[in-house]
Amino acid sequence: MAIRTSYSDFVQGNTVRKAAPVRPYVHPVEKKEVHRKAVRSSVSLPVAASAMLAILSFVICAYMMVSYVRLRSDLSEMSRSVTAKRSELNNMISQNDAEYNRIMASVDLKSIEAVARGELGMTYAGEGQICFYSGETGDYMRRYGN
């Protein structure tokens, strides 16, 4: 195995068959400080603009996420409220129906008729007391006379 060193133009090893190719020496380029500052200033403006754009987009995304979470919370709260109101309405409807059925069960039409005829002196209408009308002319009826 041959070992190449940077200070020699020859390949070192236990058997040398040929010399290494000659490479021209390249001097390292010295960068000037002024040129480096010019590059920094020309690069820093787009980098700053892109950083500001990234920060702005992050802030907008964060605001949108917080708004979305708040809206979802409000929506779930309203949904719970609607469910509670529906339950309350169903309870009121069932209570109203129960009270109506209780009232209707307590009313005896025969006893009402007996009180009306006996105590109040009411009678059924006779032949001349019933008036018929046709409601074809309008929405309401005016009564003149008896």
C-alpha positions in Angstrom: 0.0 0.0 0.0 1.4 3.4 -1.0 1.3 6.4 1.2 1.2 9.9 -0.3 2.5 12.8 1.7 1.8 16.5 1.0 5.5 17.5 1.2 6.8 15.1 -1.4 6.2 14.5 -5.0 7.0 10.8 -4.8 4.9 7.9 -3.8 6.4 6.2 -0.8 6.2 2.5 -0.3 8.3 -0.6 -0.4 8.6 -0.7 -4.2 8.5 2.5 -6.2 7.7 2.0 -9.8 7.0 5.6 -11.0 6.9 9.1 -9.7 3.7 10.8 -8.8 2.4 13.4 -11.3 3.5 16.9 -10.7 0.8 19.2 -9.6 1.1 23.0 -9.8 1.1 24.7 -6.4 -2.0 26.8 -6.0 -1.8 29.7 -3.6 -4.8 30.1 -1.4 -6.8 33.2 -2.3 -6.9 35.7 0.5 -10.3 37.2 1.0 -10.5 40.8 1.7 -12.5 41.9 4.8 -14.2 44.7 2.8 -15.5 42.2 0.2 -16.8 39.9 3.1 -18.7 42.9 4.6 -20.2 43.7 1.2 -21.4 40.2 0.8 -22.9 40.1 4.3 -24.8 43.4 3.7 -26.1 42.2 0.3 -27.2 38.9 1.7 -28.6 40.2 5.0 -31.5 42.1 3.5 -33.1 39.1 1.8 -32.4 36.9 4.8 -34.0 39.5 7.1 -37.0 39.8 4.8 -37.4 36.0 4.6 -37.1 35.7 8.4 -39.7 38.4 8.9 -42.0 36.7 6.4 -41.5 33.4 8.2 -42.3 35.0 11.6 -45.3 36.8 10.1 -46.6 33.5 8.6 -46.0 31.8 12.0 -48.0 34.5 13.8 -50.8 34.3 11.3 -51.0 30.5 11.6 -50.9 30.6 15.4 -53.7 33.2 15.4 -55.8 31.0 13.0 -55.2 27.9 15.1 -56.3 29.8 18.3 -59.3 31.2 16.6 -60.2 27.7 15.3 -59.9 26.2 18.7 -62.0 29.0 20.2 -64.7 28.6 17.5 -64.8 24.8 18.1 -65.2 25.4 21.8 -68.0 27.9 21.2 -69.7 25.5 18.8 -69.5 22.6 21.3 -70.9 24.9 24.1 -73.8 25.9 21.8 -74.4 22.3 20.9 -74.6 21.4 24.6 -76.9 24.4 25.2 -79.2 23.3 22.4 -79.4 19.8 23.7 -80.3 21.1 27.2 -83.0 23.4 25.8 -84.4 20.5 23.8 -84.5 18.3 26.9 -86.2 21.1 28.8 -88.8 21.6 26.0 -89.6 17.9 25.9 -90.0 17.9 29.7 -92.4 20.9 29.5 -94.4 19.3 26.7 -94.8 16.1 28.6 -95.8 18.1 31.8 -98.3 20.1 29.7 -99.8 17.0 28.2 -100.1 15.4 31.6 -101.8 18.4 33.0 -104.2 18.6 30.1 -105.1 15.0 30.4 -105.7 15.4 34.2 -108.0 18.4 33.5 -109.9 16.6 30.8 -110.3 13.6 33.1 -111.7 15.7 35.9 -114.3 17.4 33.7 -117.6 15.5 33.6 -119.8 16.8 30.8 -123.0 15.4 32.2 -122.5 17.2 35.5 -121.8 20.5 33.6 -125.1 20.0 31.6 -127.0 19.3 34.8 -125.7 22.5 36.5 -126.4 24.6 33.4 -130.1 23.3 33.1 -130.9 23.2 36.8 -129.1 26.1 38.3 -128.7 28.5 35.4 -132.0 27.7 33.5 -130.4 27.0 30.1 -132.2 25.0 27.4 -131.4 23.7 24.0 -132.0 26.1 21.0 -135.3 25.9 19.3 -136.2 25.9 15.6 -136.4 29.7 15.2 -133.3 30.4 17.2 -130.8 28.8 14.8 -129.6 31.0 12.0 -127.5 29.7 9.1 -125.2 31.8 7.0 -122.9 31.3 4.0 -119.4 32.5 4.5 -118.6 32.7 0.7 -118.5 36.5 0.5 -115.6 37.4 2.7 -113.3 36.6 5.6 -115.6 37.9 8.4 -119.4 38.3 9.1 -121.3 41.3 10.4 -124.5 40.6 12.3 -127.3 43.1 12.3 -130.4 42.8 14.4 -131.2 40.1 16.9 
